[in-house]
Amino acid sequence: MTDGTRGGDTPGGDTRGWDGERLAEIAGRYGTPVHVLDIARAERAADDLLAALGGLGRPGRVYYSVKTNYLPYLLERFAGRGLGADVVSGYELRAALRAGFAPRDIVFNGPVKTEDELALAVRESVRVNIDGEHEIAALERAAASAGVTAEVGLRLFPGVPVATSSDPAFVAAAERTAVRGRFGWPTGSQELERVVGAIRAAPHLRLTAVHAHLGSQIVFPDLLLAALDPVLAEAARLGVREVNIGGGFGVPGILRPRGSDRSPGPGLDPAAFLTSVDKRMAELGLADAVVACEPGRLLVSDAMCLLTRVMSRKELPDSRWLILDAGHHIAPWTGTGEVHRFQPVGRDFSPDLVPWSLAGPLCYEADIHAPDSDLPADLNVGDLLVMHDSGAYALGRSNNFIRMRAGVVAIEGERADVVWRAETDEDVFRFAVAPS
Ligand SMILES: *Cc1c(COP(=O)(O)O)cnc(C)c1O
């Protein structure tokens, strides 16, 4: 991949494993914009990761990051597949419990957890990874009143970046951001010592895990491994039972330009990466510790795609636009610095590719997906485009600014089922309350 905006392999044909004809059928039947979830893809990704962990010869855990895609249908499938869940708020915790994840297979992360949320976690025996000093006293109170000893983890950060670039401005900014962390405590710091001391002094808490999560769409395995090293060393020093290396494993389908550098980077093979982590853990004396990870994107990114129709075509002296019915309200890629791939489907297209600017339908300046995307010259109103990799960070981030949220159709074998319906006017205005 040299440029993630390129239309791709065979315009009009089967694309990245998706059946173009089937997608066109779904768009015709359910309308657009609509997400399509191929559940077999998500399950395969989960099975592959579990198999990679299983091959290490040490106990391993996968906590699926619920914020990445909270679709109950997906959560239930993952729970049934032997995954755990990583939650970062009370409502995610309740959704994970409802979906059938065993409480002991859930970890509760995040920079803010309310007293009620912490009490729920302790009552349910969900492990909390402490991220704020005030959590210690709240957890101790909750555990004492429930009459239990609560196992807790501690979030750490090493202060080194996990991405690099040929653009020195990006590198400088990444270094600054990494040292100025706010999630957890810096490895090797006095602040960390104080927090560890406070946990150990709490009679109803037991420190059994360390946790780090160092970014998303990480495509430099060597940098990630080096960054995790001080975390693993702290785990060995503290004698914890579980080392949670977080998520962030990058996927090939999307590109996050790093400043002016648009190269895809080496890419991260999860199985090879976990083998390196396992080896390093053994060297550091963590031979028997559990290795845990918290992928989101890796498991769901390309399990879902978004079907959108060309609503307007404008060829002007200085620009050529295709205006789609999917905007940033449901496809927030550009806003998160990501370039996704687009592919026309549904008919045969001209082999002649021209640069099109792709925009969403919102009456709003920034609603642009790609300024310059090589796509068939004959694309026109009514044609269908697939926006690939809509599985991660689309559904939960979507909103109803100007237009409404899209639904999700899940396919499995010959089946197609709506598993999340599109939003209606009624949904939007349900929040309105007439003053009494
Ligand atoms: C968001 C998040 C993840 C998942 O990140 P991905 O990049 O989607 O793998 C894992 N752990 C924590 C704590 C998170 O906040």
The ligand as an ORCA input file, in Angstrom:
! r2SCAN-3c Opt
* xyz 0 1
  C      -8.771      1.835     23.526
  C      -8.035      0.913     24.411
  C      -7.614     -0.334     23.953
  C      -7.779     -0.805     22.518
  O      -6.949     -0.121     21.640
  P      -6.803     -0.617     20.103
  O      -5.861      0.357     19.522
  O      -8.147     -0.552     19.479
  O      -6.260     -1.992     20.143
  C      -7.000     -1.178     24.872
  N      -6.790     -0.798     26.147
  C      -7.178      0.411     26.613
  C      -6.939      0.761     28.023
  C      -7.801      1.297     25.765
  O      -8.165      2.497     26.229
*
